[in-house]
Amino acid sequence: MPWCEECARYFTPNSVEADGSCPTCGDTIQLPDGAEPTNDESSPWHFKLMVVAVTGYLGWRVVELFI
Ligand SMILES: [Zn+2]
C-alpha cells in the first residue's frame, strides 16, 4: 500500500499520481514491499522466537510421552 509520510496516510495505487507522487502534497510516495531496502537474509526476531517456542513446546511434548 503506497504510504505518504508527509500526509501520514495511505493511498490506493490508483489514487497516486502517474509519476508515483502524492496527489495531496506532491511528495514522492513510498512504494510497497520490494522497493524499500529490507534484509531478507536475516529472519525477524519474532520469527526466531516463534521457532524457539515451537521447538521447546514440541520437545516438552516428547519428554511428556516418557514420563
Ligand atoms: Zn502527501
N, CA, C, O and the ligand as a Tripos MOL2 file, in Angstrom:
@<TRIPOS>MOLECULE
protein
  269   267    68     0     0
PROTEIN
NO_CHARGES

@<TRIPOS>ATOM
      1 N           0.8560   -1.1960    0.0000 N.3       1 MET1
      2 CA          0.0000    0.0000    0.0000 C.3       1 MET1
      3 C           0.8910    1.2450    0.0000 C.2       1 MET1
      4 O           1.7190    1.4060    0.8970 O.2       1 MET1
      5 N           0.7350    2.1160   -0.9790 N.am      2 PRO2
      6 CA          1.5460    3.3370   -1.0060 C.3       2 PRO2
      7 C           1.2840    4.2040    0.2190 C.2       2 PRO2
      8 O           0.1400    4.3900    0.6340 O.2       2 PRO2
      9 N           2.3520    4.7250    0.7850 N.am      3 TRP3
     10 CA          2.2550    5.4820    2.0340 C.3       3 TRP3
     11 C           2.9480    6.8150    1.8660 C.2       3 TRP3
     12 O           4.1080    6.8620    1.4570 O.2       3 TRP3
     13 N           2.2500    7.9130    2.1780 N.am      4 CYS4
     14 CA          2.8510    9.2440    2.1420 C.3       4 CYS4
     15 C           3.1830    9.6670    3.5630 C.2       4 CYS4
     16 O           2.2980    9.8020    4.4080 O.2       4 CYS4
     17 N           4.4850    9.8780    3.8200 N.am      5 GLU5
     18 CA          4.8810   10.3020    5.1650 C.3       5 GLU5
     19 C           4.4450   11.7300    5.4370 C.2       5 GLU5
     20 O           4.0930   12.0740    6.5660 O.2       5 GLU5
     21 N           4.4690   12.5500    4.4140 N.am      6 GLU6
     22 CA          4.1140   13.9570    4.5730 C.3       6 GLU6
     23 C           2.6600   14.1060    5.0490 C.2       6 GLU6
     24 O           2.3650   14.9120    5.9310 O.2       6 GLU6
     25 N           1.7710   13.3220    4.4540 N.am      7 CYS7
     26 CA          0.3540   13.3970    4.8170 C.3       7 CYS7
     27 C           0.0000   12.3560    5.8760 C.2       7 CYS7
     28 O          -1.0980   12.3810    6.4320 O.2       7 CYS7
     29 N           0.9300   11.4400    6.1550 N.am      8 ALA8
     30 CA          0.7120   10.3870    7.1390 C.3       8 ALA8
     31 C          -0.5550    9.5990    6.8380 C.2       8 ALA8
     32 O          -1.3880    9.3670    7.7150 O.2       8 ALA8
     33 N          -0.6780    9.2010    5.5990 N.am      9 ARG9
     34 CA         -1.8360    8.3970    5.2200 C.3       9 ARG9
     35 C          -1.4960    7.4760    4.0560 C.2       9 ARG9
     36 O          -0.5280    7.6810    3.3240 O.2       9 ARG9
     37 N          -2.3260    6.4630    3.9170 N.am     10 TYR10
     38 CA         -2.1500    5.5180    2.8180 C.3      10 TYR10
     39 C          -2.9550    5.9600    1.6070 C.2      10 TYR10
     40 O          -3.9590    6.6610    1.7330 O.2      10 TYR10
     41 N          -2.5090    5.5470    0.4550 N.am     11 PHE11
     42 CA         -3.2630    5.7980   -0.7680 C.3      11 PHE11
     43 C          -3.4470    4.4820   -1.5050 C.2      11 PHE11
     44 O          -2.6000    3.5920   -1.4250 O.2      11 PHE11
     45 N          -4.5370    4.3660   -2.2100 N.am     12 THR12
     46 CA         -4.6820    3.2130   -3.0890 C.3      12 THR12
     47 C          -3.7750    3.4420   -4.2820 C.2      12 THR12
     48 O          -3.5340    4.5880   -4.6630 O.2      12 THR12
     49 N          -3.2640    2.3640   -4.8820 N.am     13 PRO13
     50 CA         -2.3570    2.5350   -6.0310 C.3      13 PRO13
     51 C          -2.9800    3.3710   -7.1360 C.2      13 PRO13
     52 O          -2.2540    4.0200   -7.8890 O.2      13 PRO13
     53 N          -4.2920    3.3730   -7.2550 N.am     14 ASN14
     54 CA         -4.9540    4.1240   -8.3140 C.3      14 ASN14
     55 C          -5.0430    5.6200   -8.0070 C.2      14 ASN14
     56 O          -5.2000    6.4320   -8.9190 O.2      14 ASN14
     57 N          -4.9430    5.9880   -6.7180 N.am     15 SER15
     58 CA         -5.1610    7.3840   -6.3470 C.3      15 SER15
     59 C          -3.8800    8.2030   -6.3790 C.2      15 SER15
     60 O          -3.9250    9.4300   -6.2890 O.2      15 SER15
     61 N          -2.7180    7.5250   -6.5090 N.am     16 VAL16
     62 CA         -1.4800    8.2980   -6.5970 C.3      16 VAL16
     63 C          -1.3190    8.8240   -8.0210 C.2      16 VAL16
     64 O          -1.9200    8.3030   -8.9600 O.2      16 VAL16
     65 N          -0.5080    9.8540   -8.1650 N.am     17 GLU17
     66 CA         -0.2700   10.4220   -9.4880 C.3      17 GLU17
     67 C           0.4740    9.4190  -10.3600 C.2      17 GLU17
     68 O           1.0470    8.4480   -9.8670 O.2      17 GLU17
     69 N           0.4530    9.6730  -11.6580 N.am     18 ALA18
     70 CA          1.0640    8.7400  -12.6020 C.3      18 ALA18
     71 C           2.5580    8.5670  -12.3390 C.2      18 ALA18
     72 O           3.1050    7.4910  -12.5760 O.2      18 ALA18
     73 N           3.2240    9.6210  -11.8490 N.am     19 ASP19
     74 CA          4.6620    9.5140  -11.5940 C.3      19 ASP19
     75 C           4.9510    9.0050  -10.1910 C.2      19 ASP19
     76 O           6.1010    9.0050   -9.7510 O.2      19 ASP19
     77 N           3.9150    8.5730   -9.4900 N.am     20 GLY20
     78 CA          4.1150    7.9910   -8.1680 C.3      20 GLY20
     79 C           4.1810    9.0110   -7.0620 C.2      20 GLY20
     80 O           4.6330    8.6940   -5.9620 O.2      20 GLY20
     81 N           3.7370   10.2440   -7.3230 N.am     21 SER21
     82 CA          3.7760   11.2580   -6.2820 C.3      21 SER21
     83 C           2.4090   11.4010   -5.6220 C.2      21 SER21
     84 O           1.3910   10.9550   -6.1510 O.2      21 SER21
     85 N           2.4150   12.0330   -4.4570 N.am     22 CYS22
     86 CA          1.1910   12.1930   -3.6770 C.3      22 CYS22
     87 C           0.2570   13.1930   -4.3380 C.2      22 CYS22
     88 O           0.6950   14.2840   -4.7030 O.2      22 CYS22
     89 N          -1.0180   12.8570   -4.5020 N.am     23 PRO23
     90 CA         -1.9620   13.7950   -5.1180 C.3      23 PRO23
     91 C          -2.2530   14.9920   -4.2350 C.2      23 PRO23
     92 O          -2.7500   16.0070   -4.7230 O.2      23 PRO23
     93 N          -1.9510   14.8950   -2.9230 N.am     24 THR24
     94 CA         -2.2410   15.9840   -1.9990 C.3      24 THR24
     95 C          -1.0620   16.9450   -1.8630 C.2      24 THR24
     96 O          -1.2230   18.1570   -2.0070 O.2      24 THR24
     97 N           0.1270   16.3990   -1.5850 N.am     25 CYS25
     98 CA          1.2740   17.2720   -1.3240 C.3      25 CYS25
     99 C           2.3390   17.1820   -2.3990 C.2      25 CYS25
    100 O           3.2800   17.9750   -2.3980 O.2      25 CYS25
    101 N           2.2130   16.2320   -3.3180 N.am     26 GLY26
    102 CA          3.1720   16.1230   -4.4070 C.3      26 GLY26
    103 C           4.4570   15.4300   -4.0350 C.2      26 GLY26
    104 O           5.3610   15.3170   -4.8620 O.2      26 GLY26
    105 N           4.5570   14.9640   -2.8050 N.am     27 ASP27
    106 CA          5.7430   14.2440   -2.3570 C.3      27 ASP27
    107 C           5.8110   12.8770   -3.0240 C.2      27 ASP27
    108 O           4.7900   12.3010   -3.4000 O.2      27 ASP27
    109 N           7.0220   12.3730   -3.1650 N.am     28 THR28
    110 CA          7.1690   11.0210   -3.6790 C.3      28 THR28
    111 C           6.6800   10.0350   -2.6280 C.2      28 THR28
    112 O           7.0830   10.0970   -1.4660 O.2      28 THR28
    113 N           5.8220    9.1400   -3.0410 N.am     29 ILE29
    114 CA          5.2140    8.2030   -2.1090 C.3      29 ILE29
    115 C           6.0640    6.9570   -2.0090 C.2      29 ILE29
    116 O           6.5960    6.4580   -3.0010 O.2      29 ILE29
    117 N           6.1780    6.4650   -0.7860 N.am     30 GLN30
    118 CA          6.9120    5.2180   -0.5850 C.3      30 GLN30
    119 C           6.1830    4.0870   -1.2800 C.2      30 GLN30
    120 O           4.9720    3.9100   -1.1450 O.2      30 GLN30
    121 N           6.9710    3.3240   -2.0330 N.am     31 LEU31
    122 CA          6.3680    2.2140   -2.7500 C.3      31 LEU31
    123 C           6.1680    1.0320   -1.8180 C.2      31 LEU31
    124 O           6.8550    0.9130   -0.8030 O.2      31 LEU31
    125 N           5.2360    0.1620   -2.1570 N.am     32 PRO32
    126 CA          5.0200   -1.0280   -1.3300 C.3      32 PRO32
    127 C           6.2260   -1.9560   -1.3480 C.2      32 PRO32
    128 O           7.2360   -1.6760   -1.9940 O.2      32 PRO32
    129 N           6.1020   -3.0480   -0.6360 N.am     33 ASP33
    130 CA          7.1870   -4.0020   -0.4260 C.3      33 ASP33
    131 C           8.0010   -4.2680   -1.6890 C.2      33 ASP33
    132 O           7.4520   -4.3720   -2.7860 O.2      33 ASP33
    133 N           9.3020   -4.3760   -1.5210 N.am     34 GLY34
    134 CA         10.1690   -4.6580   -2.6370 C.3      34 GLY34
    135 C          10.9740   -3.4410   -3.0180 C.2      34 GLY34
    136 O          12.1190   -3.5700   -3.4510 O.2      34 GLY34
    137 N          10.3990   -2.2490   -2.8670 N.am     35 ALA35
    138 CA         11.1000   -1.0380   -3.2410 C.3      35 ALA35
    139 C          12.0060   -0.5560   -2.1190 C.2      35 ALA35
    140 O          13.0640    0.0170   -2.3780 O.2      35 ALA35
    141 N          11.6030   -0.7830   -0.8910 N.am     36 GLU36
    142 CA         12.4060   -0.3300    0.2270 C.3      36 GLU36
    143 C          13.4100   -1.4040    0.6340 C.2      36 GLU36
    144 O          13.1390   -2.5990    0.5170 O.2      36 GLU36
    145 N          14.5730   -0.9650    1.1120 N.am     37 PRO37
    146 CA         15.6080   -1.9450    1.4660 C.3      37 PRO37
    147 C          15.2090   -2.7890    2.6700 C.2      37 PRO37
    148 O          14.9150   -2.2730    3.7480 O.2      37 PRO37
    149 N          15.2080   -4.0800    2.4590 N.am     38 THR38
    150 CA         14.9180   -5.0000    3.5540 C.3      38 THR38
    151 C          16.0240   -6.0340    3.6270 C.2      38 THR38
    152 O          16.5910   -6.4140    2.6030 O.2      38 THR38
    153 N          16.3310   -6.4860    4.8160 N.am     39 ASN39
    154 CA         17.3360   -7.5390    4.9660 C.3      39 ASN39
    155 C          16.6280   -8.8860    5.0740 C.2      39 ASN39
    156 O          16.3290   -9.3870    6.1590 O.2      39 ASN39
    157 N          16.3770   -9.4440    3.8930 N.am     40 ASP40
    158 CA         15.6200  -10.6970    3.8440 C.3      40 ASP40
    159 C          16.4360  -11.8800    4.3610 C.2      40 ASP40
    160 O          15.8850  -12.9050    4.7610 O.2      40 ASP40
    161 N          17.7630  -11.7170    4.3460 N.am     41 GLU41
    162 CA         18.6000  -12.8470    4.7240 C.3      41 GLU41
    163 C          18.4150  -13.2230    6.1960 C.2      41 GLU41
    164 O          18.3690  -14.4030    6.5420 O.2      41 GLU41
    165 N          18.3110  -12.2100    7.0570 N.am     42 SER42
    166 CA         18.1690  -12.4960    8.4840 C.3      42 SER42
    167 C          16.6990  -12.4810    8.8720 C.2      42 SER42
    168 O          15.9710  -11.5450    8.5410 O.2      42 SER42
    169 N          16.2670  -13.5210    9.5750 N.am     43 SER43
    170 CA         14.8750  -13.6070    9.9760 C.3      43 SER43
    171 C          14.5810  -12.5540   11.0380 C.2      43 SER43
    172 O          15.4620  -12.2070   11.8240 O.2      43 SER43
    173 N          13.3730  -12.0520   11.0680 N.am     44 PRO44
    174 CA         13.0000  -11.1320   12.1360 C.3      44 PRO44
    175 C          13.0280  -11.8370   13.4920 C.2      44 PRO44
    176 O          12.8810  -13.0570   13.5770 O.2      44 PRO44
    177 N          13.2220  -11.0420   14.5550 N.am     45 TRP45
    178 CA         13.4310  -11.6510   15.8760 C.3      45 TRP45
    179 C          12.1980  -12.4260   16.3250 C.2      45 TRP45
    180 O          12.3280  -13.4430   17.0060 O.2      45 TRP45
    181 N          11.0020  -11.9640   15.9550 N.am     46 HIS46
    182 CA          9.8080  -12.6650   16.4410 C.3      46 HIS46
    183 C           9.6490  -14.0210   15.7580 C.2      46 HIS46
    184 O           9.0390  -14.9410   16.3030 O.2      46 HIS46
    185 N          10.2190  -14.1260   14.5360 N.am     47 PHE47
    186 CA         10.1790  -15.4240   13.8730 C.3      47 PHE47
    187 C          11.0940  -16.4040   14.5890 C.2      47 PHE47
    188 O          10.7350  -17.5610   14.8070 O.2      47 PHE47
    189 N          12.3000  -15.9220   14.9590 N.am     48 LYS48
    190 CA         13.2210  -16.7820   15.7030 C.3      48 LYS48
    191 C          12.6040  -17.1870   17.0320 C.2      48 LYS48
    192 O          12.7180  -18.3360   17.4570 O.2      48 LYS48
    193 N          11.9490  -16.2300   17.6860 N.am     49 LEU49
    194 CA         11.3160  -16.5130   18.9790 C.3      49 LEU49
    195 C          10.2430  -17.5820   18.8140 C.2      49 LEU49
    196 O          10.1170  -18.4810   19.6450 O.2      49 LEU49
    197 N           9.4620  -17.4740   17.7190 N.am     50 MET50
    198 CA          8.4070  -18.4510   17.4810 C.3      50 MET50
    199 C           8.9980  -19.8360   17.2450 C.2      50 MET50
    200 O           8.4820  -20.8330   17.7500 O.2      50 MET50
    201 N          10.0840  -19.8920   16.4750 N.am     51 VAL51
    202 CA         10.7360  -21.1800   16.2170 C.3      51 VAL51
    203 C          11.2320  -21.7890   17.5200 C.2      51 VAL51
    204 O          11.0660  -22.9870   17.7520 O.2      51 VAL51
    205 N          11.8430  -20.9630   18.3760 N.am     52 VAL52
    206 CA         12.3310  -21.4510   19.6620 C.3      52 VAL52
    207 C          11.1620  -21.9470   20.5070 C.2      52 VAL52
    208 O          11.2510  -22.9990   21.1400 O.2      52 VAL52
    209 N          10.0720  -21.1920   20.5170 N.am     53 ALA53
    210 CA          8.9100  -21.5730   21.3270 C.3      53 ALA53
    211 C           8.3100  -22.8880   20.8330 C.2      53 ALA53
    212 O           7.9960  -23.7660   21.6370 O.2      53 ALA53
    213 N           8.1510  -23.0300   19.5280 N.am     54 VAL54
    214 CA          7.5740  -24.2510   18.9670 C.3      54 VAL54
    215 C           8.4910  -25.4370   19.2200 C.2      54 VAL54
    216 O           8.0370  -26.5240   19.5770 O.2      54 VAL54
    217 N           9.7910  -25.2150   19.0300 N.am     55 THR55
    218 CA         10.7430  -26.2880   19.2800 C.3      55 THR55
    219 C          10.7050  -26.7130   20.7380 C.2      55 THR55
    220 O          10.7070  -27.9050   21.0450 O.2      55 THR55
    221 N          10.6710  -25.7340   21.6350 N.am     56 GLY56
    222 CA         10.6120  -26.0480   23.0560 C.3      56 GLY56
    223 C           9.3230  -26.7720   23.4180 C.2      56 GLY56
    224 O           9.3370  -27.7110   24.2130 O.2      56 GLY56
    225 N           8.2110  -26.3370   22.8350 N.am     57 TYR57
    226 CA          6.9170  -26.9490   23.1190 C.3      57 TYR57
    227 C           6.8940  -28.4010   22.6460 C.2      57 TYR57
    228 O           6.4930  -29.3020   23.3820 O.2      57 TYR57
    229 N           7.3340  -28.6090   21.3930 N.am     58 LEU58
    230 CA          7.3450  -29.9680   20.8490 C.3      58 LEU58
    231 C           8.3110  -30.8470   21.6270 C.2      58 LEU58
    232 O           8.0320  -32.0200   21.8750 O.2      58 LEU58
    233 N           9.4500  -30.2760   22.0130 N.am     59 GLY59
    234 CA         10.4110  -31.0250   22.8020 C.3      59 GLY59
    235 C           9.8050  -31.4550   24.1270 C.2      59 GLY59
    236 O          10.0110  -32.5800   24.5830 O.2      59 GLY59
    237 N           9.0500  -30.5370   24.7430 N.am     60 TRP60
    238 CA          8.3970  -30.8600   26.0060 C.3      60 TRP60
    239 C           7.3340  -31.9490   25.8370 C.2      60 TRP60
    240 O           7.1880  -32.8210   26.6930 O.2      60 TRP60
    241 N           6.5960  -31.8920   24.7290 N.am     61 ARG61
    242 CA          5.5880  -32.9210   24.4680 C.3      61 ARG61
    243 C           6.2380  -34.2940   24.3380 C.2      61 ARG61
    244 O           5.6830  -35.2910   24.8010 O.2      61 ARG61
    245 N           7.4110  -34.3510   23.7110 N.am     62 VAL62
    246 CA          8.1440  -35.6010   23.5700 C.3      62 VAL62
    247 C           8.5680  -36.1100   24.9480 C.2      62 VAL62
    248 O           8.4310  -37.2920   25.2650 O.2      62 VAL62
    249 N           9.0890  -35.1750   25.7620 N.am     63 VAL63
    250 CA          9.5090  -35.5550   27.1180 C.3      63 VAL63
    251 C           8.3080  -36.0840   27.9030 C.2      63 VAL63
    252 O           8.4280  -37.0480   28.6590 O.2      63 VAL63
    253 N           7.1470  -35.4410   27.7160 N.am     64 GLU64
    254 CA          5.9400  -35.8370   28.4350 C.3      64 GLU64
    255 C           5.5460  -37.2840   28.1090 C.2      64 GLU64
    256 O           4.9970  -37.9920   28.9540 O.2      64 GLU64
    257 N           5.8300  -37.7060   26.8900 N.am     65 LEU65
    258 CA          5.4610  -39.0550   26.4760 C.3      65 LEU65
    259 C           6.1830  -40.1040   27.3220 C.2      65 LEU65
    260 O           5.6790  -41.2120   27.5070 O.2      65 LEU65
    261 N           7.3420  -39.7570   27.8250 N.am     66 PHE66
    262 CA          8.1780  -40.7360   28.5210 C.3      66 PHE66
    263 C           8.0680  -40.6360   30.0250 C.2      66 PHE66
    264 O           8.6710  -41.4350   30.7410 O.2      66 PHE66
    265 N           7.3000  -39.6560   30.5290 N.am     67 ILE67
    266 CA          7.1870  -39.5420   31.9960 C.3      67 ILE67
    267 C           5.7450  -39.7300   32.4490 C.2      67 ILE67
    268 O           5.4610  -39.6680   33.6450 O.2      67 ILE67
    269 ZN          1.2510   13.5690    0.6850 Zn       68 ZN68
@<TRIPOS>BOND
     1     1     2 1
     2     2     3 1
     3     3     4 2
     4     3     5 am
     5     5     6 1
     6     6     7 1
     7     7     8 2
     8     7     9 am
     9     9    10 1
    10    10    11 1
    11    11    12 2
    12    11    13 am
    13    13    14 1
    14    14    15 1
    15    15    16 2
    16    15    17 am
    17    17    18 1
    18    18    19 1
    19    19    20 2
    20    19    21 am
    21    21    22 1
    22    22    23 1
    23    23    24 2
    24    23    25 am
    25    25    26 1
    26    26    27 1
    27    27    28 2
    28    27    29 am
    29    29    30 1
    30    30    31 1
    31    31    32 2
    32    31    33 am
    33    33    34 1
    34    34    35 1
    35    35    36 2
    36    35    37 am
    37    37    38 1
    38    38    39 1
    39    39    40 2
    40    39    41 am
    41    41    42 1
    42    42    43 1
    43    43    44 2
    44    43    45 am
    45    45    46 1
    46    46    47 1
    47    47    48 2
    48    47    49 am
    49    49    50 1
    50    50    51 1
    51    51    52 2
    52    51    53 am
    53    53    54 1
    54    54    55 1
    55    55    56 2
    56    55    57 am
    57    57    58 1
    58    58    59 1
    59    59    60 2
    60    59    61 am
    61    61    62 1
    62    62    63 1
    63    63    64 2
    64    63    65 am
    65    65    66 1
    66    66    67 1
    67    67    68 2
    68    67    69 am
    69    69    70 1
    70    70    71 1
    71    71    72 2
    72    71    73 am
    73    73    74 1
    74    74    75 1
    75    75    76 2
    76    75    77 am
    77    77    78 1
    78    78    79 1
    79    79    80 2
    80    79    81 am
    81    81    82 1
    82    82    83 1
    83    83    84 2
    84    83    85 am
    85    85    86 1
    86    86    87 1
    87    87    88 2
    88    87    89 am
    89    89    90 1
    90    90    91 1
    91    91    92 2
    92    91    93 am
    93    93    94 1
    94    94    95 1
    95    95    96 2
    96    95    97 am
    97    97    98 1
    98    98    99 1
    99    99   100 2
   100    99   101 am
   101   101   102 1
   102   102   103 1
   103   103   104 2
   104   103   105 am
   105   105   106 1
   106   106   107 1
   107   107   108 2
   108   107   109 am
   109   109   110 1
   110   110   111 1
   111   111   112 2
   112   111   113 am
   113   113   114 1
   114   114   115 1
   115   115   116 2
   116   115   117 am
   117   117   118 1
   118   118   119 1
   119   119   120 2
   120   119   121 am
   121   121   122 1
   122   122   123 1
   123   123   124 2
   124   123   125 am
   125   125   126 1
   126   126   127 1
   127   127   128 2
   128   127   129 am
   129   129   130 1
   130   130   131 1
   131   131   132 2
   132   131   133 am
   133   133   134 1
   134   134   135 1
   135   135   136 2
   136   135   137 am
   137   137   138 1
   138   138   139 1
   139   139   140 2
   140   139   141 am
   141   141   142 1
   142   142   143 1
   143   143   144 2
   144   143   145 am
   145   145   146 1
   146   146   147 1
   147   147   148 2
   148   147   149 am
   149   149   150 1
   150   150   151 1
   151   151   152 2
   152   151   153 am
   153   153   154 1
   154   154   155 1
   155   155   156 2
   156   155   157 am
   157   157   158 1
   158   158   159 1
   159   159   160 2
   160   159   161 am
   161   161   162 1
   162   162   163 1
   163   163   164 2
   164   163   165 am
   165   165   166 1
   166   166   167 1
   167   167   168 2
   168   167   169 am
   169   169   170 1
   170   170   171 1
   171   171   172 2
   172   171   173 am
   173   173   174 1
   174   174   175 1
   175   175   176 2
   176   175   177 am
   177   177   178 1
   178   178   179 1
   179   179   180 2
   180   179   181 am
   181   181   182 1
   182   182   183 1
   183   183   184 2
   184   183   185 am
   185   185   186 1
   186   186   187 1
   187   187   188 2
   188   187   189 am
   189   189   190 1
   190   190   191 1
   191   191   192 2
   192   191   193 am
   193   193   194 1
   194   194   195 1
   195   195   196 2
   196   195   197 am
   197   197   198 1
   198   198   199 1
   199   199   200 2
   200   199   201 am
   201   201   202 1
   202   202   203 1
   203   203   204 2
   204   203   205 am
   205   205   206 1
   206   206   207 1
   207   207   208 2
   208   207   209 am
   209   209   210 1
   210   210   211 1
   211   211   212 2
   212   211   213 am
   213   213   214 1
   214   214   215 1
   215   215   216 2
   216   215   217 am
   217   217   218 1
   218   218   219 1
   219   219   220 2
   220   219   221 am
   221   221   222 1
   222   222   223 1
   223   223   224 2
   224   223   225 am
   225   225   226 1
   226   226   227 1
   227   227   228 2
   228   227   229 am
   229   229   230 1
   230   230   231 1
   231   231   232 2
   232   231   233 am
   233   233   234 1
   234   234   235 1
   235   235   236 2
   236   235   237 am
   237   237   238 1
   238   238   239 1
   239   239   240 2
   240   239   241 am
   241   241   242 1
   242   242   243 1
   243   243   244 2
   244   243   245 am
   245   245   246 1
   246   246   247 1
   247   247   248 2
   248   247   249 am
   249   249   250 1
   250   250   251 1
   251   251   252 2
   252   251   253 am
   253   253   254 1
   254   254   255 1
   255   255   256 2
   256   255   257 am
   257   257   258 1
   258   258   259 1
   259   259   260 2
   260   259   261 am
   261   261   262 1
   262   262   263 1
   263   263   264 2
   264   263   265 am
   265   265   266 1
   266   266   267 1
   267   267   268 2
@<TRIPOS>SUBSTRUCTURE
     1 MET1         2 RESIDUE 1 A MET
     2 PRO2         6 RESIDUE 1 A PRO
     3 TRP3        10 RESIDUE 1 A TRP
     4 CYS4        14 RESIDUE 1 A CYS
     5 GLU5        18 RESIDUE 1 A GLU
     6 GLU6        22 RESIDUE 1 A GLU
     7 CYS7        26 RESIDUE 1 A CYS
     8 ALA8        30 RESIDUE 1 A ALA
     9 ARG9        34 RESIDUE 1 A ARG
    10 TYR10       38 RESIDUE 1 A TYR
    11 PHE11       42 RESIDUE 1 A PHE
    12 THR12       46 RESIDUE 1 A THR
    13 PRO13       50 RESIDUE 1 A PRO
    14 ASN14       54 RESIDUE 1 A ASN
    15 SER15       58 RESIDUE 1 A SER
    16 VAL16       62 RESIDUE 1 A VAL
    17 GLU17       66 RESIDUE 1 A GLU
    18 ALA18       70 RESIDUE 1 A ALA
    19 ASP19       74 RESIDUE 1 A ASP
    20 GLY20       78 RESIDUE 1 A GLY
    21 SER21       82 RESIDUE 1 A SER
    22 CYS22       86 RESIDUE 1 A CYS
    23 PRO23       90 RESIDUE 1 A PRO
    24 THR24       94 RESIDUE 1 A THR
    25 CYS25       98 RESIDUE 1 A CYS
    26 GLY26      102 RESIDUE 1 A GLY
    27 ASP27      106 RESIDUE 1 A ASP
    28 THR28      110 RESIDUE 1 A THR
    29 ILE29      114 RESIDUE 1 A ILE
    30 GLN30      118 RESIDUE 1 A GLN
    31 LEU31      122 RESIDUE 1 A LEU
    32 PRO32      126 RESIDUE 1 A PRO
    33 ASP33      130 RESIDUE 1 A ASP
    34 GLY34      134 RESIDUE 1 A GLY
    35 ALA35      138 RESIDUE 1 A ALA
    36 GLU36      142 RESIDUE 1 A GLU
    37 PRO37      146 RESIDUE 1 A PRO
    38 THR38      150 RESIDUE 1 A THR
    39 ASN39      154 RESIDUE 1 A ASN
    40 ASP40      158 RESIDUE 1 A ASP
    41 GLU41      162 RESIDUE 1 A GLU
    42 SER42      166 RESIDUE 1 A SER
    43 SER43      170 RESIDUE 1 A SER
    44 PRO44      174 RESIDUE 1 A PRO
    45 TRP45      178 RESIDUE 1 A TRP
    46 HIS46      182 RESIDUE 1 A HIS
    47 PHE47      186 RESIDUE 1 A PHE
    48 LYS48      190 RESIDUE 1 A LYS
    49 LEU49      194 RESIDUE 1 A LEU
    50 MET50      198 RESIDUE 1 A MET
    51 VAL51      202 RESIDUE 1 A VAL
    52 VAL52      206 RESIDUE 1 A VAL
    53 ALA53      210 RESIDUE 1 A ALA
    54 VAL54      214 RESIDUE 1 A VAL
    55 THR55      218 RESIDUE 1 A THR
    56 GLY56      222 RESIDUE 1 A GLY
    57 TYR57      226 RESIDUE 1 A TYR
    58 LEU58      230 RESIDUE 1 A LEU
    59 GLY59      234 RESIDUE 1 A GLY
    60 TRP60      238 RESIDUE 1 A TRP
    61 ARG61      242 RESIDUE 1 A ARG
    62 VAL62      246 RESIDUE 1 A VAL
    63 VAL63      250 RESIDUE 1 A VAL
    64 GLU64      254 RESIDUE 1 A GLU
    65 LEU65      258 RESIDUE 1 A LEU
    66 PHE66      262 RESIDUE 1 A PHE
    67 ILE67      266 RESIDUE 1 A ILE
    68 ZN68       269 GROUP 0 **** ****
